[in-house]
Amino acid sequence: MPELTVLIVDDDKKVVEFAKAALKQTGFDYTTRVAYDGAEALKIIENEPIDLGLLDIQMPEMSGAQLLVELSNRKIWFPIIIMT
């Protein structure tokens, strides 16, 4: 099975670490990328394929809701789990 890339987007570093630990406990190999706001996430998404997003809604710079709108406008699609 090919390795999947999961993008964790949250401004709370504790939540990011928890999500990374939870993914590790599944026993599958995931590449994790981390962004602390929507704008940073958008830069990552523009430059590499993402298989799954874990997304907080309330963040500085660009909120998760704004990121979702921007992804839709650009017709960028991948599964996203909202964390709030």
Phi and psi in radians as a Rosetta constraint file:
Dihedral C 1 N 2 CA 2 C 2 CIRCULARHARMONIC -1.209 0.35
Dihedral N 2 CA 2 C 2 N 3 CIRCULARHARMONIC 2.641 0.35
Dihedral C 2 N 3 CA 3 C 3 CIRCULARHARMONIC -1.227 0.35
Dihedral N 3 CA 3 C 3 N 4 CIRCULARHARMONIC 2.402 0.35
Dihedral C 3 N 4 CA 4 C 4 CIRCULARHARMONIC -1.731 0.35
Dihedral N 4 CA 4 C 4 N 5 CIRCULARHARMONIC 2.637 0.35
Dihedral C 4 N 5 CA 5 C 5 CIRCULARHARMONIC -1.885 0.35
Dihedral N 5 CA 5 C 5 N 6 CIRCULARHARMONIC 2.131 0.35
Dihedral C 5 N 6 CA 6 C 6 CIRCULARHARMONIC -1.945 0.35
Dihedral N 6 CA 6 C 6 N 7 CIRCULARHARMONIC 2.233 0.35
Dihedral C 6 N 7 CA 7 C 7 CIRCULARHARMONIC -1.772 0.35
Dihedral N 7 CA 7 C 7 N 8 CIRCULARHARMONIC 2.093 0.35
Dihedral C 7 N 8 CA 8 C 8 CIRCULARHARMONIC -1.771 0.35
Dihedral N 8 CA 8 C 8 N 9 CIRCULARHARMONIC 2.116 0.35
Dihedral C 8 N 9 CA 9 C 9 CIRCULARHARMONIC -2.124 0.35
Dihedral N 9 CA 9 C 9 N 10 CIRCULARHARMONIC 1.869 0.35
Dihedral C 9 N 10 CA 10 C 10 CIRCULARHARMONIC -2.812 0.35
Dihedral N 10 CA 10 C 10 N 11 CIRCULARHARMONIC 2.456 0.35
Dihedral C 10 N 11 CA 11 C 11 CIRCULARHARMONIC -1.465 0.35
Dihedral N 11 CA 11 C 11 N 12 CIRCULARHARMONIC -0.117 0.35
Dihedral C 11 N 12 CA 12 C 12 CIRCULARHARMONIC -1.704 0.35
Dihedral N 12 CA 12 C 12 N 13 CIRCULARHARMONIC 1.939 0.35
Dihedral C 12 N 13 CA 13 C 13 CIRCULARHARMONIC -1.077 0.35
Dihedral N 13 CA 13 C 13 N 14 CIRCULARHARMONIC -0.529 0.35
Dihedral C 13 N 14 CA 14 C 14 CIRCULARHARMONIC -1.156 0.35
Dihedral N 14 CA 14 C 14 N 15 CIRCULARHARMONIC -0.696 0.35
Dihedral C 14 N 15 CA 15 C 15 CIRCULARHARMONIC -1.143 0.35
Dihedral N 15 CA 15 C 15 N 16 CIRCULARHARMONIC -0.713 0.35
Dihedral C 15 N 16 CA 16 C 16 CIRCULARHARMONIC -1.049 0.35
Dihedral N 16 CA 16 C 16 N 17 CIRCULARHARMONIC -0.833 0.35
Dihedral C 16 N 17 CA 17 C 17 CIRCULARHARMONIC -1.111 0.35
Dihedral N 17 CA 17 C 17 N 18 CIRCULARHARMONIC -0.681 0.35
Dihedral C 17 N 18 CA 18 C 18 CIRCULARHARMONIC -1.088 0.35
Dihedral N 18 CA 18 C 18 N 19 CIRCULARHARMONIC -0.793 0.35
Dihedral C 18 N 19 CA 19 C 19 CIRCULARHARMONIC -1.114 0.35
Dihedral N 19 CA 19 C 19 N 20 CIRCULARHARMONIC -0.720 0.35
Dihedral C 19 N 20 CA 20 C 20 CIRCULARHARMONIC -1.094 0.35
Dihedral N 20 CA 20 C 20 N 21 CIRCULARHARMONIC -0.734 0.35
Dihedral C 20 N 21 CA 21 C 21 CIRCULARHARMONIC -1.139 0.35
Dihedral N 21 CA 21 C 21 N 22 CIRCULARHARMONIC -0.708 0.35
Dihedral C 21 N 22 CA 22 C 22 CIRCULARHARMONIC -1.111 0.35
Dihedral N 22 CA 22 C 22 N 23 CIRCULARHARMONIC -0.716 0.35
Dihedral C 22 N 23 CA 23 C 23 CIRCULARHARMONIC -1.118 0.35
Dihedral N 23 CA 23 C 23 N 24 CIRCULARHARMONIC -0.700 0.35
Dihedral C 23 N 24 CA 24 C 24 CIRCULARHARMONIC -1.105 0.35
Dihedral N 24 CA 24 C 24 N 25 CIRCULARHARMONIC -0.628 0.35
Dihedral C 24 N 25 CA 25 C 25 CIRCULARHARMONIC -1.210 0.35
Dihedral N 25 CA 25 C 25 N 26 CIRCULARHARMONIC -0.261 0.35
Dihedral C 25 N 26 CA 26 C 26 CIRCULARHARMONIC -1.214 0.35
Dihedral N 26 CA 26 C 26 N 27 CIRCULARHARMONIC -0.361 0.35
Dihedral C 26 N 27 CA 27 C 27 CIRCULARHARMONIC 1.548 0.35
Dihedral N 27 CA 27 C 27 N 28 CIRCULARHARMONIC -0.123 0.35
Dihedral C 27 N 28 CA 28 C 28 CIRCULARHARMONIC -1.580 0.35
Dihedral N 28 CA 28 C 28 N 29 CIRCULARHARMONIC 2.710 0.35
Dihedral C 28 N 29 CA 29 C 29 CIRCULARHARMONIC -1.557 0.35
Dihedral N 29 CA 29 C 29 N 30 CIRCULARHARMONIC 2.031 0.35
Dihedral C 29 N 30 CA 30 C 30 CIRCULARHARMONIC -2.077 0.35
Dihedral N 30 CA 30 C 30 N 31 CIRCULARHARMONIC 2.450 0.35
Dihedral C 30 N 31 CA 31 C 31 CIRCULARHARMONIC -1.570 0.35
Dihedral N 31 CA 31 C 31 N 32 CIRCULARHARMONIC 2.192 0.35
Dihedral C 31 N 32 CA 32 C 32 CIRCULARHARMONIC -1.901 0.35
Dihedral N 32 CA 32 C 32 N 33 CIRCULARHARMONIC 2.341 0.35
Dihedral C 32 N 33 CA 33 C 33 CIRCULARHARMONIC -2.009 0.35
Dihedral N 33 CA 33 C 33 N 34 CIRCULARHARMONIC 2.587 0.35
Dihedral C 33 N 34 CA 34 C 34 CIRCULARHARMONIC -2.256 0.35
Dihedral N 34 CA 34 C 34 N 35 CIRCULARHARMONIC 2.390 0.35
Dihedral C 34 N 35 CA 35 C 35 CIRCULARHARMONIC -2.348 0.35
Dihedral N 35 CA 35 C 35 N 36 CIRCULARHARMONIC 2.517 0.35
Dihedral C 35 N 36 CA 36 C 36 CIRCULARHARMONIC -1.798 0.35
Dihedral N 36 CA 36 C 36 N 37 CIRCULARHARMONIC 0.077 0.35
Dihedral C 36 N 37 CA 37 C 37 CIRCULARHARMONIC -2.823 0.35
Dihedral N 37 CA 37 C 37 N 38 CIRCULARHARMONIC 2.963 0.35
Dihedral C 37 N 38 CA 38 C 38 CIRCULARHARMONIC -1.123 0.35
Dihedral N 38 CA 38 C 38 N 39 CIRCULARHARMONIC -0.640 0.35
Dihedral C 38 N 39 CA 39 C 39 CIRCULARHARMONIC -1.115 0.35
Dihedral N 39 CA 39 C 39 N 40 CIRCULARHARMONIC -0.747 0.35
Dihedral C 39 N 40 CA 40 C 40 CIRCULARHARMONIC -1.128 0.35
Dihedral N 40 CA 40 C 40 N 41 CIRCULARHARMONIC -0.692 0.35
Dihedral C 40 N 41 CA 41 C 41 CIRCULARHARMONIC -1.099 0.35
Dihedral N 41 CA 41 C 41 N 42 CIRCULARHARMONIC -0.729 0.35
Dihedral C 41 N 42 CA 42 C 42 CIRCULARHARMONIC -1.065 0.35
Dihedral N 42 CA 42 C 42 N 43 CIRCULARHARMONIC -0.680 0.35
Dihedral C 42 N 43 CA 43 C 43 CIRCULARHARMONIC -1.087 0.35
Dihedral N 43 CA 43 C 43 N 44 CIRCULARHARMONIC -0.725 0.35
Dihedral C 43 N 44 CA 44 C 44 CIRCULARHARMONIC -1.139 0.35
Dihedral N 44 CA 44 C 44 N 45 CIRCULARHARMONIC -0.806 0.35
Dihedral C 44 N 45 CA 45 C 45 CIRCULARHARMONIC -1.077 0.35
Dihedral N 45 CA 45 C 45 N 46 CIRCULARHARMONIC -0.622 0.35
Dihedral C 45 N 46 CA 46 C 46 CIRCULARHARMONIC -1.204 0.35
Dihedral N 46 CA 46 C 46 N 47 CIRCULARHARMONIC -0.383 0.35
Dihedral C 46 N 47 CA 47 C 47 CIRCULARHARMONIC -1.911 0.35
Dihedral N 47 CA 47 C 47 N 48 CIRCULARHARMONIC -0.148 0.35
Dihedral C 47 N 48 CA 48 C 48 CIRCULARHARMONIC -2.707 0.35
Dihedral N 48 CA 48 C 48 N 49 CIRCULARHARMONIC 2.674 0.35
Dihedral C 48 N 49 CA 49 C 49 CIRCULARHARMONIC -1.260 0.35
Dihedral N 49 CA 49 C 49 N 50 CIRCULARHARMONIC 2.408 0.35
Dihedral C 49 N 50 CA 50 C 50 CIRCULARHARMONIC -2.081 0.35
Dihedral N 50 CA 50 C 50 N 51 CIRCULARHARMONIC 2.325 0.35
Dihedral C 50 N 51 CA 51 C 51 CIRCULARHARMONIC -1.655 0.35
Dihedral N 51 CA 51 C 51 N 52 CIRCULARHARMONIC -0.478 0.35
Dihedral C 51 N 52 CA 52 C 52 CIRCULARHARMONIC -2.698 0.35
Dihedral N 52 CA 52 C 52 N 53 CIRCULARHARMONIC 2.437 0.35
Dihedral C 52 N 53 CA 53 C 53 CIRCULARHARMONIC -2.038 0.35
Dihedral N 53 CA 53 C 53 N 54 CIRCULARHARMONIC 2.383 0.35
Dihedral C 53 N 54 CA 54 C 54 CIRCULARHARMONIC -1.931 0.35
Dihedral N 54 CA 54 C 54 N 55 CIRCULARHARMONIC 2.014 0.35
Dihedral C 54 N 55 CA 55 C 55 CIRCULARHARMONIC -2.234 0.35
Dihedral N 55 CA 55 C 55 N 56 CIRCULARHARMONIC 2.177 0.35
Dihedral C 55 N 56 CA 56 C 56 CIRCULARHARMONIC -1.437 0.35
Dihedral N 56 CA 56 C 56 N 57 CIRCULARHARMONIC 2.603 0.35
Dihedral C 56 N 57 CA 57 C 57 CIRCULARHARMONIC -1.540 0.35
Dihedral N 57 CA 57 C 57 N 58 CIRCULARHARMONIC -0.788 0.35
Dihedral C 57 N 58 CA 58 C 58 CIRCULARHARMONIC -1.682 0.35
Dihedral N 58 CA 58 C 58 N 59 CIRCULARHARMONIC 1.893 0.35
Dihedral C 58 N 59 CA 59 C 59 CIRCULARHARMONIC -2.547 0.35
Dihedral N 59 CA 59 C 59 N 60 CIRCULARHARMONIC 2.794 0.35
Dihedral C 59 N 60 CA 60 C 60 CIRCULARHARMONIC -1.298 0.35
Dihedral N 60 CA 60 C 60 N 61 CIRCULARHARMONIC 3.030 0.35
Dihedral C 60 N 61 CA 61 C 61 CIRCULARHARMONIC 1.152 0.35
Dihedral N 61 CA 61 C 61 N 62 CIRCULARHARMONIC -1.363 0.35
Dihedral C 61 N 62 CA 62 C 62 CIRCULARHARMONIC -2.311 0.35
Dihedral N 62 CA 62 C 62 N 63 CIRCULARHARMONIC 2.101 0.35
Dihedral C 62 N 63 CA 63 C 63 CIRCULARHARMONIC -1.239 0.35
Dihedral N 63 CA 63 C 63 N 64 CIRCULARHARMONIC 2.922 0.35
Dihedral C 63 N 64 CA 64 C 64 CIRCULARHARMONIC -1.091 0.35
Dihedral N 64 CA 64 C 64 N 65 CIRCULARHARMONIC -0.654 0.35
Dihedral C 64 N 65 CA 65 C 65 CIRCULARHARMONIC -1.109 0.35
Dihedral N 65 CA 65 C 65 N 66 CIRCULARHARMONIC -0.739 0.35
Dihedral C 65 N 66 CA 66 C 66 CIRCULARHARMONIC -1.136 0.35
Dihedral N 66 CA 66 C 66 N 67 CIRCULARHARMONIC -0.661 0.35
Dihedral C 66 N 67 CA 67 C 67 CIRCULARHARMONIC -1.102 0.35
Dihedral N 67 CA 67 C 67 N 68 CIRCULARHARMONIC -0.753 0.35
Dihedral C 67 N 68 CA 68 C 68 CIRCULARHARMONIC -1.043 0.35
Dihedral N 68 CA 68 C 68 N 69 CIRCULARHARMONIC -0.744 0.35
Dihedral C 68 N 69 CA 69 C 69 CIRCULARHARMONIC -1.094 0.35
Dihedral N 69 CA 69 C 69 N 70 CIRCULARHARMONIC -0.783 0.35
Dihedral C 69 N 70 CA 70 C 70 CIRCULARHARMONIC -1.101 0.35
Dihedral N 70 CA 70 C 70 N 71 CIRCULARHARMONIC -0.734 0.35
Dihedral C 70 N 71 CA 71 C 71 CIRCULARHARMONIC -1.089 0.35
Dihedral N 71 CA 71 C 71 N 72 CIRCULARHARMONIC -0.735 0.35
Dihedral C 71 N 72 CA 72 C 72 CIRCULARHARMONIC -1.098 0.35
Dihedral N 72 CA 72 C 72 N 73 CIRCULARHARMONIC -0.778 0.35
Dihedral C 72 N 73 CA 73 C 73 CIRCULARHARMONIC -1.054 0.35
Dihedral N 73 CA 73 C 73 N 74 CIRCULARHARMONIC -0.608 0.35
Dihedral C 73 N 74 CA 74 C 74 CIRCULARHARMONIC -1.560 0.35
Dihedral N 74 CA 74 C 74 N 75 CIRCULARHARMONIC -0.002 0.35
Dihedral C 74 N 75 CA 75 C 75 CIRCULARHARMONIC 1.003 0.35
Dihedral N 75 CA 75 C 75 N 76 CIRCULARHARMONIC 0.781 0.35
Dihedral C 75 N 76 CA 76 C 76 CIRCULARHARMONIC -1.799 0.35
Dihedral N 76 CA 76 C 76 N 77 CIRCULARHARMONIC 2.096 0.35
Dihedral C 76 N 77 CA 77 C 77 CIRCULARHARMONIC -2.187 0.35
Dihedral N 77 CA 77 C 77 N 78 CIRCULARHARMONIC 2.270 0.35
Dihedral C 77 N 78 CA 78 C 78 CIRCULARHARMONIC -2.830 0.35
Dihedral N 78 CA 78 C 78 N 79 CIRCULARHARMONIC 2.740 0.35
Dihedral C 78 N 79 CA 79 C 79 CIRCULARHARMONIC -1.079 0.35
Dihedral N 79 CA 79 C 79 N 80 CIRCULARHARMONIC 2.417 0.35
Dihedral C 79 N 80 CA 80 C 80 CIRCULARHARMONIC -2.315 0.35
Dihedral N 80 CA 80 C 80 N 81 CIRCULARHARMONIC 2.311 0.35
Dihedral C 80 N 81 CA 81 C 81 CIRCULARHARMONIC -1.855 0.35
Dihedral N 81 CA 81 C 81 N 82 CIRCULARHARMONIC 2.167 0.35
Dihedral C 81 N 82 CA 82 C 82 CIRCULARHARMONIC -1.469 0.35
Dihedral N 82 CA 82 C 82 N 83 CIRCULARHARMONIC 2.266 0.35
Dihedral C 82 N 83 CA 83 C 83 CIRCULARHARMONIC -2.048 0.35
Dihedral N 83 CA 83 C 83 N 84 CIRCULARHARMONIC 2.248 0.35
